[in-house]
Amino acid sequence: MLLLDLSHTSHTRAQTGIQRVCRALYRELNSQAAPITWDPYARQWRELNESEQANLSATTPAKKRGSVWPLSSKMRGWSSRLLNQRPTLPLANGLIVPELFSPEVARVFPQLKVQGPRVALFHDAIALKFPELTPPQTVAYFPAYLQELLQFDGVAAVSEDSASTLRDYWRWLGVTNTPPIQTIPLGITACQAPINLPFTEKTRPRILCVGTIEGRKNHLALLEACESLWSQNLDFELQLIGLGRADTAAAGLTKIDSLKKSGRPLIYDGPATEDELIAAYTACDFTVYPSLYEGFGLPVIESLQHGKPCVCSSHGALGESARGGGCLTLEAVDVPALTAALRKLITTPAEIAALAEAARGRTFRTWKDYVVDLTKWMGTL
């Protein structure tokens, strides 16, 4: 039996990248793992209760990404602490920590009695590379988080770029006794055979962009590129899906409102359910992911799995995902480059068709593949 720390994800219905990874692990590991949380009110580790498990299975995304502890959960925690009630966790032969954990949680990991390897997933070092585009509280504790990873028996990085970044950071710190870092690319949820709606000159093309509306995702550059093309009388729609973060993307959110009020064909209704997301991939002609930096970039792989080409960066983890074909990759994801790439695809249906064919020719890792690789590697530690 493994322990799966879902301290944050079990208290939010947000569907951001890390939360989607955590939910996928929860589903795929199933009876192999006991999901647990650090309860700050009881001041102890415990298994998830029914409401926390319901959060993990929820299909309707939240409007905010922060964790929520209902008053009833707080009171249960306070009561357990006052009565000195100590729940017994299952005897575990391993621990998986897939979240970006807080300093408080890091301090209490040693309380977990695990007769086996303790493994953390490492997603990215965006807070170090783009502090100006990252929430200040994350920037503040991120260096400590990277050092706290040293307490684990192994770190599973989601991409070669993320693995390299962590190795470089520890080398820069002068740390020599580090846990092994293994690159294990993420999986995606299997979908039906990709459906490609016909692209004709009589059909208004639809471009889809999936991802949290935050600074590093670079939506402002995308919106400015689209505004330029609309001003040149190119007829297309842009659909955005994702939770808005005013703390790092205020300018982008303001631009969205401005374009919608001016009557531009821009569709944005916030985050979406899984069914709505699948429908959006089915309805679009291609996707664009203008992010400056990613640890993995699930929307790129998801787009390709649905047989839809994706415009994205050629660098870092996104470049790793694009190597198998189906993407129009860019050296820079600035306004001029995005404008040129979107114009090329909008005005050249044959280019879309060729990229879509390349996407349909690829095979993709599932979450089952990921869990098999992760647990097999843990067995070597």
DRENLO-844067 format. One record per residue: x negated, y negated, z of N, C-alpha, C in turn. Coordinates in steps of 0.001 Angstrom, whole numbers, padded with zeros to 6 digits, always signed. Example, Ala and Ser with C-alpha at 12.3 -4.5 7.8 and 13.67 -1.06 7.14 Angstrom:
-013190+005690+007800-012300+004500+007800-013200+003300+007800-012850+002250+007080-013670+001060+007140-012900-000030+007870
This chain:
-000837+001199+000000+000000+000000+000000-000875-001254+000000-000548-002183-000892-001252-003454-000959-000413-004534-000289-001065-005569+000202-000377-006759+000661-000488-007821-000429+000606-008501-000696+000656-009532-001735+001080-010842-001081+000141-011780-000968+000432-013042-000300+001193-013981-001233+002436-014272-000888+003281-015172-001673+003806-016291-000770+002933-016829+000051+003339-017816+001054+004007-019037+000435+003518-019481-000698+004131-020653-001341+005272-020264-002274+005032-019310-003142+006013-018968-004177+007318-018452-003584+007255-017803-002435+008473-017299-001812+009324-018415-001215+008816-019653-001246+009559-020784-000692+009813-021869-001731+009776-021498-002987+010110-022434-004057+010727-021670-005211+011568-022348-005968+012119-021748-007181+011517-022385-008425+010435-023123-008239+009734-023712-009378+009177-022599-010266+009066-022908-011558+008589-021911-012521+007319-022408-013224+006428-023039-012456+005161-023465-013028+004271-022239-013265+003110-022456-013876+002277-021334-014299+001935-020349-013200+001394-020841-012083+000996-019942-011005+002208-019223-010424+003328-019931-010303+004536-019293-009772+005025-018180-010700+004896-018364-012006+005310-017318-012941+004387-016102-012818+003110-016333-012591+002177-015225-012374+002550-014468-011103+002818-015205-010035+003167-014564-008757+004435-013738-008883+005436-014274-009545+006692-013535-009712+006489-012287-010565+005644-012400-011580+005373-011234-012421+004669-010138-011624+003711-010517-010784+003029-009532-009941+004007-008886-008971+004883-009680-008402+005889-009156-007469+006767-008112-008157+007191-008410-009375+008041-007464-010108+007271-006209-010498+006059-006391-011010+005336-005261-011587+004726-004354-010523+004229-004930-009448+003663-004104-008384+004751-003328-007656+005918-003954-007499+007095-003294-006938+006736-002573-005631+006907-001266-005590+006699-000515-004343+005222-000349-003990+004321-000753-004886+002895-000640-004584+002427-001705-003602+003229-002770-003438+002775-003888-002612+003886-004388-001710+003496-004845-000538+004415-005491+000392+004178-006995+000304+005168-007768-000161+004993-009224-000228+005042-009833+001167+004115-010721+001461+004019-011308+002797+003915-012830+002699+004142-013471+003836+003981-014919+003926+003367-015288+005269+002617-016373+005270+002206-016954+006546+003356-017839+007002+003881-017560+008185+004985-018325+008749+004403-019365+009708+004375-020642+009311+003751-021651+010169+004555-021950+011428+005813-021552+011454+006659-021814+012621+006522-020686+013646+006408-019465+013154+006123-018336+014044+004629-018204+014320+003836-018846+013450+002373-018775+013520+001882-017340+013428+002388-016654+012414+001973-015268+012207+002303-014853+010773+001647-013794+010339+001964-013176+009066+003164-012254+009242+003984-012181+008222+005130-011268+008253+005553-010943+006820+006374-009894+006687+006949-009582+005384+008052-010581+005058+008384-010688+003793+009395-011654+003364+010783-011230+003823+011598-012228+004150+012992-011945+004463+013834-011990+003180+015132-011793+003313+015999-011682+002140+016032-012968+001323+016106-014117+001982+016171-015381+001245+014878-015660+000494+013748-015260+001076+012459-015459+000405+012323-014534-000800+012808-013298-000674+012808-012392-001820+013758-012893-002905+014866-013535-002487+015797-014094-003464+015133-015212-004259+014278-015995-003615+013550-017040-004331+012664-016445-005421+012067-015300-005132+011182-014666-006107+011951-014131-007302+013209-013773-007096+014023-013201-008168+014902-014245-008855+014848-015483-008406+015730-016521-008938+015433-016791-010408+016471-017034-011169+016310-017334-012602+016525-018809-012906+017162-019537-011982+017383-020969-012186+016223-021740-011579+015453-022475-012379+014268-023162-011861+014636-024352-010983+013733-024682-010079+013939-025817-009192+013562-027114-009896+014080-028217-009367+013735-029540-009888+012459-030090-009248+012002-029436-008167+010775-029833-007502+009920-028596-007279+008597-028783-007213+007711-027630-007087+007253-027367-005650+007561-028256-004730+007133-028078-003350+007860-026934-002654+007258-026414-001585+007885-025330-000834+008973-025890+000074+010002-025078+000301+011139-025473+001134+011371-024399+002192+011410-024827+003449+011721-023925+004557+013063-024369+005144+014119-023587+004946+015418-023941+005525+015329-023996+007051+016241-024754+007657+016250-024877+009113+016400-023514+009783+017198-022625+009177+017384-021299+009767+016065-020529+009838+015227-020649+008803+013926-019974+008808+012997-020580+009852+013046-021887+009979+012221-022544+010997+012621-022078+012400+013931-022011+012618+014402-021618+013946+014031-020168+014270+014115-019297+013247+013699-017907+013475+012220-017835+013827+011449-018662+013149+010017-018689+013435+009720-019188+014829+010360-020289+015218+010156-020818+016566+010568-019791+017618+011716-019138+017367+012207-018138+018316+011222-016979+018457+010690-016489+017333+009730-015378+017379+008494-015751+018187+008057-017005+018027+006859-017431+018747+007138-017543+020248+008292-018105+020601+008621-018267+022016+008805-016926+022716+009393-015958+021974+009645-014635+022554+008459-013684+022372+007397-014225+021742+006185-013429+021501+006480-012157+020709+007353-012288+019712+007681-011159+018842+006628-011070+017737+005987-009930+017608+004906-009757+016651+005288-008670+015642+005702-009033+014443+006072-008029+013445+004862-007202+013024+005113-005960+012683+004047-005059+012250+004041-004987+010731+002913-005305+010151+002778-005212+008698+002395-003788+008311+002728-003360+007103+002345-002016+006658+000825-001844+006650+000378-000633+006901-001045-000331+006813-001467-000523+005358-002380-001430+005122-002709-001821+003749-004114-001395+003360-004252-000998+002085-005577-000657+001561-006072-001707+000577-005501-002906+000682-005964-003992-000166-005078-005214-000014-005623-006385-000344-004901-007652-000286-005096-008391-001602-003995-008907-002161-004053-009723-003375-003499-011102-003043-004277-012131-003347-003863-013517-003109-003839-014229-004460-002663-014348-005085-002594-014931-006426-002357-016432-006444-002179-017044-005268-001828-018458-005204-003039-019332-004896-002872-020609-005184-003822-021617-004715-003446-021909-003267-004193-021356-002324-003780-021404-000928-004296-022669-000231-003584-023036+000818-003915-024230+001588-005000-023926+002611-005641-024954+003162-006637-024721+004216-006050-023990+005418-004792-024282+005753-004156-023607+006892-004066-022111+006657-003642-021716+005457-003533-020297+005147-004925-019655+005101-005899-020372+004573-007261-019824+004498-007789-019452+005879-007451-020257+006869-007963-020013+008228-007380-018759+008862-006212-018313+008372-005558-017174+009033-005669-015881+008230-006339-015900+007087-006541-014650+006356-007240-013586+007207-008233-013965+008045-008896-012934+008863-007961-012190+009811-006782-012745+010095-005835-012058+010980-005214-010828+010317-005267-010765+009001-004685-009624+008285-005617-008420+008398-005088-007309+008878-005874-006086+009014-005710-005265+007735-006744-005253+006934-006691-004582+005637-007851-003610+005526-007541-002346+005255-008581-001325+005098-008873-001147+003606-009407-002180+003017-009686-002146+001591-010070-003532+001105-010264-003707-000194-010753-004983-000728-009725-006100-000644-010228-007274-000391-009426-008498-000406-009799-009259-001666-008798-009497-002520-009051-010091-003835-008193-011337-004020-008794-012375-004549-008076-013599-004891-008081-013790-006401-006988-014304-006934-006955-014699-008339-007455-016130-008435-008287-016403-009430-008765-017773-009652-008226-018254-010987-007489-019355-010942-006803-019841-012136-007612-020897-012882-008081-021921-012188-008803-022985-012886-009453-023916-011879-010266-024842-012393-010904-025868-011563-010514-027249-012077-009256-027396-012446-008773-028653-013010-008951-029805-012029-008762-029540-010741-008902-030606-009754-010309-031188-009723-011306-030397-010110-012684-030888-010182-012954-031602-011502-012438-031052-012594-012742-031594-013913-011906-032828-014260-010677-032856-013761-009791-033978-014059-009118-034475-012770-009910-034982-011815-009301-035439-010552-008304-036575-010750-008531-037396-011784-007624-038513-012027-006258-038063-012540-006175-036794-012998-004917-036262-013520-004326-035195-012596-004847-035129-011377-004445-034100-010404-003880-034771-009158-002844-034207-008541-002315-034781-007300-003427-034980-006269-003460-036128-005604-004555-036438-004666-004748-035389-003579-003650-034802-003073-003803-033830-001993-004529-032579-002468-004322-032213-003742-005029-031055-004297-006507-031364-004460-006805-032558-004957-008198-032977-005126-008921-032960-003776-008216-033376-002733-008840-033494-001416-009300-032154-000861-008473-031114-001023-008856-029842-000403-009470-028842-001381-009585-029197-002653-010038-028217-003631-011480-027750-003413-012432-028630-003104-013791-028127-002847-013830-027102-001716-013036-027336-000658-012984-026363+000442-012378-025054-000039-011355-025136-000890-010738-023921-001444-011767-023078-002199-012602-023725-003005-013600-022986-003780-014616-022304-002868-014911-022920-001745-015825-022267-000790-015113-021151-000020-013822-021346+000251-013066-020320+000970-012908-019045+000148-013024-019154-001172-012975-017957-002009-014135-017012-001720-015189-017549-001104-016356-016726-000804-016053-015646+000236-014957-015797+000999-014627-014808+002026-014009-013541+001441-013657-013565+000139-013015-012407-000471-014062-011398-000969-013589-010174-001167-014473-009119-001680-014620-009185-003189-013715-009887-003842-013781-010048-005287-012835-011149-005722-013143-011769-006857-012299-012817-007421-011966-012433-008853-010683-012366-009148-010221-012032-010496-009875-013328-011215-010735-013732-012150-010493-014956-012921-009577-014645-014102-008705-015594-014431-007706-015341-015472-008260-015542-016881-009468-016099-016998-010098-016278-018303-011601-016352-018128-012333-016168-019217-013790-016291-019161-014189-017710-018793-013441-018696-019285-013747-020089-018978-013625-020347-017475-012572-019825-016850-012400-020002-015409-013499-019287-014633-013846-018077-015066-014915-017321-014398-016234-018074-014469-016539-018607-015640-017786-019350-015824-017818-020604-014962-016680-021283-014871-016607-022496-014064-016874-022195-012594-016293-021123-012072-016490-020776-010665-017933-020365-010403-018501-019566-011301-019915-019177-011133-020818-020400-011113-020565-021331-012033-021383-022546-012107-021254-023380-010840-020054-023452-010295-019852-024262-009092-020589-023641-007908-020463-022353-007743-021161-021704-006633-022681-021814-006814-023151-021724-008052-024583-021877-008311-025037-023291-007943-024190-024268-008290-024509-025662-007963-024570-025875-006454-023718-025171-005701-023744-025258-004238-024978-024597-003644-025635-023751-004446-026795-023031-003945-026441-021741-003234-025217-021267-003434-024780-020025-002803-025295-018845-003619-025958-017916-002972-026511-016758-003677-025741-015474-003406-025168-015346-002221-024434-014136-001865-022945-014353-002148-022566-014162-003394-021187-014420-003799-020457-013110-004103-019142-013086-003943-018386-011889-004340-018385-011758-005860-018196-010548-006370-018143-010368-007814-016934-011099-008421-017142-011662-009592-016067-012322-010336-015790-011504-011582-014564-011077-011740-014167-010264-012891-013111-011005-013701-013342-011116-014996-012330-011731-015860-011268-010694-016213-010029-010982-015832-008894-010119-016169-007814-011025-016754-007710-011098-018073-006711-011990-018686-005299-011618-018261-004471-012629-018108-003095-012418-017685-002290-011678-018742-001157-011149-018340-000220-010540-019269+000958-011461-019500+001900-011026-020312+003144-011763-020508+004296-010769-020520+005470-011287-020320+006659-010447-020331+006968-010019-021754+007131-008717-021965+007408-008211-023306+008736-008759-023800+008782-009141-025072+010023-009636-025653+010395-008755-026840+011584-008997-027377+012013-008264-028553+011155-008676-029740+011313-007979-030850+010561-008315-032054+010771-009787-032386+009704-010521-032724+009832-011951-032998+010840-012244-034103+011627-013268-033860+012629-013694-034831+012176-015007-035438+012093-015079-036740+011678-016298-037401+012819-016852-038231+013344-018001-037796+014381-018643-038583+013775-019198-039856+014489-019160-040954+013937-019652-042216+013606-021136-042156+012462-021482-042668+012024-022880-042721+012216-023343-044158+013128-024268-044364+013368-024786-045708+013347-026300-045654+013246-026911-046813+013206-028367-046876+014530-028984-046415+015612-028205-046413+016908-028719-045995+017099-028626-044484+016206-027926-043816+016308-027735-042370+015383-028707-041659+015915-029403-040670+015050-030294-039886+014162-029433-039004+012846-029492-039158+011950-028670-038330+012083-029043-036852+011932-028046-035995+011913-028294-034551+010578-027847-033987+009966-028750-033243+008703-028476-032561+009003-028318-031086+008433-027308-030471+008663-027034-029058+007366-027205-028268+007484-027825-027106+006339-027944-026191+006799-027506-024808+006198-026432-024292+006562-025873-022991+005433-026125-021997+005757-026690-020868+004738-026920-019848+005145-028032-018911+004682-027961-017685+004970-029008-016714+004567-030370-017272+005431-031356-017091+005107-032708-017558+004196-033341-016515+002901-033181-016707+001910-033742-015795+000740-034282-016604-000093-035083-015956-001116-035820-016676-002009-035002-017578-002558-033910-017068-003521-033144-017854-002894-032420-019032-001570-032257-019010-000905-031595-020142-000843-032506-021362-001131-033809-021152-001373-034708-022281-000112-034985-023113+001048-034989-022468+002286-035232-023208+002334-036630-023824+001715-037601-023157+001760-038968-023684+001150-039044-025073+000019-038359-025281-000604-038351-026611+000316-037679-027625+000974-036596-027231+001913-035912-028120+003070-036833-028488+003624-037519-027508+004756-038406-027759+004375-039560-028682+003173-040091-028489+002717-041180-029357+002486-040683-030781+001993-039448-030916+001811-038870-032254+003163-038691-032941+004139-038178-032195+005467-037975-032772+006122-039304-033126+005941-040296-032277+006517-041613-032570+005942-042175-033865+004648-041963-034065+004016-042428-035297+004617-041732-036517+004825-040428-036416+005388-039678-037539+006846-040046-037787+007617-040252-036715+009008-040681-036885+009064-042045-037565+008097-042917-037220+008052-044249-037826+007732-044181-039316+007098-043067-039712+006788-042849-041134+007900-042067-041841+009051-041962-041145+010255-041320-041698+010126-039810-041879+009239-039158-041145+009232-037695-041140+010390-037218-040273+011151-036280-040791+012358-035824-040120+012078-034510-039381+012025-034566-038065+011802-033364-037247+012299-033653-035837+012500-032582-035064+012897-032692-033666+011757-032230-032768+011663-032821-031612+010705-032385-030595+011488-031995-029346+011284-030762-028876+011911-030313-027632+010836-030086-026589+011009-030704-025432+010103-030524-024303+010814-029725-023217+010106-028773-022625+010639-027994-021507+009597-027988-020405+009999-028392-019209+009061-028368-018098+009477-029305-016983+008984-029013-015805+009243-029822-014626+008439-031110-014703+009068-032247-014438+008366-033522-014494+007644-033849-013202+006421-034376-013322+005646-034787-012152+005277-036257-012299+006032-037123-011619+005804-038556-011739+004470-038986-011147+003890-038162-010226+002640-038573-009590+001465-038590-010556+001501-037763-011597+000391-037765-012567+000845-038051-014002+002148-038107-014249+002630-038289-015619+003707-039367-015710+003591-040395-014893+004597-041456-014912+004703-042090-016296+003557-042318-016939+003574-042955-018265+004260-042058-019286+004009-040757-019211+004638-039830-020144+006138-039754-019942+006581-039711-018685+008012-039642-018397+008717-040920-018827+008043-042058-018645+008608-043327-019105+008739-043339-020620+007742-042787-021304+007772-042724-022776+008918-041832-023242+009151-040729-022544+010267-039842-022898+011582-040608-022846+011785-041332-021753+013026-042098-021603+013157-043148-022704+012056-043810-023019+012079-044852-024043+012441-044289-025414+011845-043156-025772+012115-042558-027083+013553-042051-027170+014050-041464-026086+015430-040985-026098+016410-042146-026228+016149-043237-025513+017034-044400-025578+017011-045057-026953+015884-044946-027638+015780-045545-028979+016402-044663-030050+016892-043487-029658+017584-042621-030609+016704-041633-031346+015454-041497-030922+014581-040521-031579+015080-039105-031274+014874-038158-032195+015345-036775-031982+014453-036018-030997+014502-036435-029742+013716-035850-028661+014664-035192-027672+014424-033917-027388+015263-033147-026468+014448-032853-025217+014927-033344-024069+014263-033019-022805+015291-033004-021688+015469-031826-021092+016423-031653-019997+015760-031059-018766+014436-031161-018664+013728-030633-017510+013321-029182-017687+013174-028425-016588+012788-027011-016680+013927-026170-017236+013618-024925-017590+014610-024045-018216+014586-022669-017569+015685-021958-017688+015736-020563-017260+014984-019712-018274+014732-018450-017934+014041-017560-018864+014851-017385-020147+016174-017257-020022+017013-017103-021213+016959-018354-022078+016985-019519-021451+016893-020774-022203+015533-020910-022876+014498-020429-022197+013156-020499-022774+013054-019608-024010+013585-018404-023913+013573-017492-025058+014349-018100-026220+015498-018695-025919+016300-019329-026970+015544-020473-027632+014784-021214-026841+014016-022330-027389+012901-021839-028307+012216-020771-027899+011185-020206-028773+011804-019690-030073+012968-019087-029965+013631-018550-031154+014035-019656-032113+014487-020790-031572+015019-021863-032408+013951-022753-033033+012740-022761-032471+011719-023684-032990+011029-023108-034222+010363-023998-034949+009564-023568-036107+008110-023333-035719+007617-024148-034793+006289-023918-034226+006217-024674-032907+005162-024419-032134+004998-025075-030842+003713-025890-030830+003642-026773-029861+002421-027549-029654+002133-027556-028165+000865-027365-027825+000444-027352-026421-000764-028281-026316-000511-029579-026058-001584-030573-026149-002477-030674-024927-002406-029718-024021-003118-029773-022756-004621-029997-022946-005182-030810-022067-006611-031086-022113-007437-029922-021591-006888-029210-020613-007652-028119-020001-006692-027168-019307-006947-025865-019461-006121-024840-018838-007002-023730-018281-006480-023067-017260-007151-021867-016789-006832-020692-017692-005634-020682-018239-005214-019622-019159-004327-020171-020272-003174-020741-019916-002293-021300-020934-001249-020311-021421-000379-019863-020530+000653-018883-020885+001527-019313-022063+001920-020595-022172+002805-020971-023279+002228-020696-024667+000915-020723-024801+000312-020419-026116+000571-018962-026474+000274-018057-025544+000473-016629-025800+001953-016315-025976+002800-016935-025177+004236-016690-025299+004760-017133-026656+004282-018261-027138+004684-018735-028453+004293-017737-029535+003067-017275-029477+002581-016329-030482+003334-015007-030408+003669-014588-029188+004400-013338-029032+005781-013437-029690+006350-014617-029699+007639-014827-030355+007487-015095-031858+006263-014954-032356+006029-015144-033779+005990-016593-034204+005758-017507-033259+005736-018932-033568+004330-019496-033440+003822-020134-034504+002484-020729-034447+002391-021783-033349+001160-022032-032902+000951-023022-031844-000214-023939-032202-000018-025227-032010-001076-026223-032152-001675-026442-030764-002978-026225-030619-003605-026368-029300-005091-026648-029450-005742-026873-028335-007184-027119-028308-007953-025857-028699-009118-026073-029276-009985-024949-029636-010990-024628-028536-010916-025347-027424-011917-025212-026368-011386-024471-025143-012315-023948-024347-011975-023345-023073-011055-022151-023192-010219-021989-022191-009313-020842-022140-008325-020848-023293-007917-022036-023744-006988-022100-024870-007654-021578-026139-008922-021865-026307-009655-021321-027443-009745-019803-027381-009875-019255-026156-009893-017800-025988-008566-017196-026453-007458-017825-026085-006145-017311-026464-005901-017440-027971-006489-018447-028584-006235-018712-030001-007056-017840-030938-008078-017173-030435-009016-016459-031311-008369-015387-032170-007317-014775-031698-006712-013681-032451-005860-014105-033629-005682-015412-033826-004896-015890-034961-003532-016408-034556-002950-017204-035443-001625-017751-035224-001614-019173-034708-002798-019736-034425-002882-021088-033881-003573-022035-034855-003142-023267-034842-003860-024349-035502-004625-025059-034393-005938-024835-034318-006732-025345-033206-007388-026672-033554-007555-027503-032525-008075-028850-032698-009328-029055-031851-010295-029758-032408-011496-030115-031656-011161-031108-030549-010209-031978-030832-009737-032944-029838-008221-032957-029866-007613-033173-028712-006150-033234-028665-005728-034674-028367-006316-035601-029144-005949-037002-029017-004852-037339-030022-004411-038577-030026-003280-038975-030878-003573-038762-032366-004734-039194-032887-004986-038977-034317-004983-037506-034715-005626-036655-033897-005703-035233-034244-004330-034576-034172-003560-034904-033161-002222-034340-033039-001317-034825-034171-001434-036087-034518-000629-036631-035614-000916-035896-036911-002200-035692-037209-002579-035020-038454-002115-033565-038450-002261-032878-037321-001877-031465-037256-000369-031292-037403+000397-032126-036718+001853-032020-036816+002333-032363-038220+001740-033401-038805+002123-033763-040176+001844-032600-041130+000707-031954-040952+000343-030853-041837+001376-029742-041795+001799-029361-040590+002742-028258-040484+004153-028675-040904+004561-029872-040529+005911-030331-040891+006090-030389-042399+005039-030794-043096+005150-030994-044549+004676-029793-045360+004204-028746-044676+003684-027579-045408+004284-026302-044832+005496-025955-045250+006124-024732-044734+005278-023479-044954+004509-023442-046044+003680-022269-046317+002617-022077-045239+002141-023174-044669+001142-023081-043599+001770-022489-042337+002996-022887-042045+003708-022314-040903+003907-020818-041113+004322-020450-042315+004579-019037-042621+003314-018205-042468+002171-018737-042918+000911-017994-042822+000490-017811-041364+000614-018861-040559+000256-018763-039151+001212-017826-038405+002509-017881-038777+003486-016994-038138+003178-015534-038444+002757-015258-039664+002400-013887-040024+001203-013411-039211+000231-014310-039007-000939-013952-038195-000525-013691-036752+000408-014493-036242+000881-014300-034871+001581-012959-034726+002399-012592-035715+003134-011331-035640+002209-010128-035750+001019-010336-036285+000064-009244-036417-000742-008974-035156-000570-009811-034143-001333-009638-032914-000614-008712-031925-001385-008144-031036-000811-007398-029906-001133-008174-028629-000277-008042-027643-000412-008853-026441-000367-007995-025187-001161-008400-024217-001188-007712-022930+000107-007960-022179+000615-006914-021551+001799-007051-020714+001378-007203-019254+002349-007507-018403+002037-007574-016977+001663-006205-016437+002204-005154-017018+001801-003810-016608+000322-003600-016893-000137-004029-018069-001560-003933-018401-002394-004685-017367-001910-005871-017013-002659-006692-016064-002774-006001-014708-001661-005501-014206-001666-004854-012888-002548-003612-012892-002499-002835-013970-003348-001641-014074-004820-002046-014004-005198-003073-014772-006594-003508-014783-007010-004082-013434-006116-004846-012812-006441-005462-011529-006634-004416-010437-005702-003484-010320-005798-002481-009253-006956-001510-009511-007217-001206-010793-008336-000329-011108-009649-000993-010709-009785-002279-010985-011006-002994-010599-011131-003070-009077-010007-003304-008400-010060-003351-006936-010586-002042-006362-010274-000949-007019-010739+000340-006559-012250+000518-006647-012941-000354-007401-014395-000263-007523-015123-001107-006502-014387-001927-005753-015041-002877-004831-015370-002203-003492
